[in-house]
């Protein structure tokens, strides 16, 4: 790539080029950054992405609305259930339907579990990159429990595909709630252990405080959303600001930072995990029996017993599989608060079986676009800390 | 609310508008884009959430460049659509919104719409030598012969573009 990698002759003075990625332990996925250094100081950073580009949006145009769900798993693969929820919510908005109460509650439950899993990975791995290995191990034990829970619910640990248009693939099984209750206690303890290791650790302070600091105005201008924006002091959280799935009925707080640096992002994520535990506890308290799919055979498949015994249901089954749902003509943009920020789906329907255009608005793309701005003038070791705290997930960055 | 405001401040700028499932949408001519954006920015629509495009090959103005804005104070959202013909360019918003830089690069990469005044309009997701623009409706789903070395035919469809 002659456009970004310069020859030695083109560099003036003692400058040096360091190629970070596409396969580097701290890039977590595949992305490349060409750093131009003067001693230890970064004078230029050119990010290059697209190594994980699968053409998700193009593929979506040739798949039916239901068939797109497995592709959403692979966007932010650290919290795939949240992408399922975000996408299903968008299609339901396009259809103009409301899902049953229990389905909403379970969606909130698994979303918050996924948020914790995502933050655990982000915080733990950020610490590993900087050199603090122990916290990572404490945290990943809890992540394992979350994946066990996902396996119980969806049959899959990572690529869950748990939602369907109009509800959920199935109800949560017996044993899910007791394990979640145990998890709530253990996870709280693990977060405390992690905080004991990091929050007052002078080395952690030295490596994170003041690194990647950003003003609220700049953060908004760069298109930041999620924990990175809140760490900069903007209390924007879609769960509070534009509630969906009944989030307005839960009692939780939005942690906000002041400087937007790596340390603040760490604190915001840590507190968000605690708030998610709070939400999960409330969901468990109010979980009531009921259906988890809409009772509308134009959207949801009828139960198998009915398909085999009733003419009408058989026809509905056939029509749904062969012709898909009857979609209105129109366009919607639906956003949910994913672990990284605002995950948006923009759907354009021409009334056909497949979406005419499906756009995924990835939260980490605008954040990553500010990378050069964040690390320029800093030390090369800080680039790793900033990259970790941005929580770039190449799956959703490149789509 | 904001649409009435735009109408009052810039009469004639909004050529079409609709409201579907609570999403406010306005269509404006590309000549009015910078004026409207400037007004939006002053009215508190500070967060440029997304820029993308939609391809309508049968239309005379083939593309819609679609902008999504969010007002953080009032939580109001607005979608602005700018129709452009193939080969035409749109004014870049990278000067006013830093986040527009990469979004516009992505739209350029996948649709081939050029943005006037963009500081660094390079492909973002595909590589520099990539032929064609992947999200155009006439770009084949399997990539056609884009992924072949010289002299070979496409691996699917017996070498013909789908």
Interface residues (C-beta under 8 A of the other chain):
Chain A: X1 X3 X49 X50 X53 X55 X57 X58 X59 X62 X93 X94 X96 X218 X220 X221 X222 X223 X225 X234 X236 X241 X242 X330 X331 X332 X333 X335 X342 X344 X346 X348 X356 X357 X359 X361 X365 X366 X368 X369 X370 X373 X398 X399
Chain B: X20 X21 X23 X25 X46 X47 X48 X49 X50 X52 X54 X55 X66 X68 X72 X75 X77 X79 X97 X98 X99 X101 X102 X103 X106 X110 X122 X123 X124 X125 X126 X127 X128 X134 X135 X139 X141
